[in-house]
Amino acid sequence: MKVYKSKISYGLLFAVFFLFVIITYFQVVNNSSFKSLLIISIIHVSTFLFLLYIFYNIDYTIEGKTLKIRCGFLFKKNIEIEKITAISKTNSLLSLPVASITDRIELNYGKSSSIIISPKNKMAFIEDLIKLNPNINNQIK
């Protein structure tokens, strides 16, 4: 069993944090009540802590001939490595089990399914998949 953690985009976390600070600032400037500021702060802190939990709990595990993709408690998917047909770079922002804005790869599997992931050690991850399935069309060199 080999576990690959997701690459984390700290810029994305900073952008979310900055957005929360701006919203809180405008609440303070608009003379919001202490109660509403407390509620907004609790919501912001809770949301940010939830995002941290998700970001740090995204991983891709190669176990036997199965790739197990996990994103916290929100998302779990198993893919038979023998069914993976291609690996390529992608710029698509549409994906759940990814904590990075850049450096994403797309795995095509089955007849027409795909998933976007972002392992921190991308090349070692790809090499491990290809060892188990040499028929994978690796478009990342």
C-alpha positions in Angstrom: 0.0 0.0 0.0 1.3 3.4 -1.0 -0.3 6.7 0.0 0.1 9.9 -1.9 -1.1 13.2 -0.3 -2.7 15.9 -2.5 -0.7 18.9 -3.4 -2.1 21.9 -1.5 -2.6 25.4 -3.0 -1.8 27.7 -0.1 -2.8 30.6 -2.3 -6.4 29.3 -2.4 -6.5 29.0 1.4 -5.2 32.5 1.7 -7.8 33.8 -0.8 -10.6 32.2 1.2 -9.1 33.6 4.5 -8.8 37.1 3.0 -12.4 37.0 1.8 -13.5 36.2 5.3 -11.5 39.1 6.7 -13.0 41.5 4.1 -16.6 40.4 5.0 -15.9 40.7 8.7 -14.3 44.2 8.1 -17.4 45.4 6.4 -19.6 44.1 9.2 -17.5 46.0 11.7 -17.6 49.2 9.5 -21.3 49.0 9.2 -21.6 49.0 13.0 -23.1 45.5 13.3 -24.1 44.3 16.7 -21.7 42.2 18.7 -24.0 39.3 18.4 -24.0 39.4 14.6 -20.2 39.8 14.5 -19.8 36.8 16.8 -22.1 34.7 14.6 -20.3 35.7 11.5 -16.9 35.0 13.1 -18.0 31.6 14.3 -19.2 30.8 10.8 -16.0 32.0 9.2 -13.7 30.1 11.6 -15.8 26.9 11.3 -15.8 27.1 7.5 -12.1 27.8 7.4 -11.3 24.9 9.8 -13.5 22.6 7.7 -11.6 23.6 4.5 -8.3 22.9 6.3 -9.6 19.5 7.4 -10.7 18.7 3.8 -7.4 20.0 2.2 -5.2 17.9 4.6 -7.3 14.8 4.2 -7.2 14.3 0.5 -5.1 11.3 -0.5 -4.7 8.8 -3.2 -3.8 5.3 -2.1 -2.5 2.5 -4.3 -3.6 -0.7 -2.6 -3.0 -3.9 -4.6 -4.5 -3.2 -8.0 -6.9 -0.5 -6.8 -6.5 3.3 -6.6 -8.5 4.6 -3.6 -9.3 8.3 -3.8 -10.4 10.0 -0.6 -11.4 13.6 0.2 -12.1 13.7 3.9 -15.5 12.1 4.6 -17.1 13.8 1.6 -15.8 11.7 -1.2 -14.4 8.2 -1.7 -13.9 6.4 -5.0 -12.1 3.2 -5.9 -10.7 2.7 -9.4 -9.3 -0.5 -10.8 -5.8 0.4 -12.0 -6.2 -2.0 -14.9 -9.1 0.1 -16.2 -7.0 3.4 -16.3 -6.4 4.2 -20.0 -4.6 7.5 -20.0 -3.0 10.2 -17.7 -2.8 13.8 -18.9 -2.3 17.3 -17.6 -5.4 19.4 -17.2 -6.3 23.0 -16.3 -9.9 22.2 -15.5 -11.1 23.6 -12.2 -13.9 21.0 -12.0 -13.0 18.4 -9.4 -13.6 17.5 -5.8 -10.6 15.5 -4.6 -8.1 18.2 -5.3 -6.5 20.8 -3.0 -4.5 22.5 -5.7 -5.4 25.1 -8.3 -2.5 24.2 -10.5 -0.6 21.0 -11.3 -3.6 18.7 -11.8 -3.7 15.5 -13.7 -6.7 13.7 -15.3 -7.1 10.0 -15.1 -9.2 8.5 -17.8 -10.6 5.1 -17.0 -13.3 2.7 -18.2 -15.2 3.6 -21.4 -15.6 7.4 -20.8 -15.0 8.2 -17.2 -12.3 10.5 -15.8 -11.3 12.1 -12.5 -9.0 15.0 -11.8 -6.4 14.7 -9.0 -3.3 16.4 -7.8 -0.8 14.2 -6.0 2.1 16.0 -4.4 4.6 13.6 -5.9 3.1 13.4 -9.3 5.8 11.6 -11.2 6.3 8.8 -8.6 2.5 8.4 -8.5 2.4 8.0 -12.3 5.3 5.6 -12.3 3.6 3.4 -9.7 0.4 3.3 -11.7 2.3 2.4 -14.9 4.2 -0.4 -13.1 0.8 -2.0 -12.3 -0.7 -1.2 -15.7 1.9 -0.7 -18.5 -0.9 0.0 -21.0 -1.7 3.4 -19.6 -1.1 6.1 -22.2 1.1 8.5 -20.2 0.9 12.0 -21.8 3.0 13.5 -19.0 6.7 13.2 -19.6 
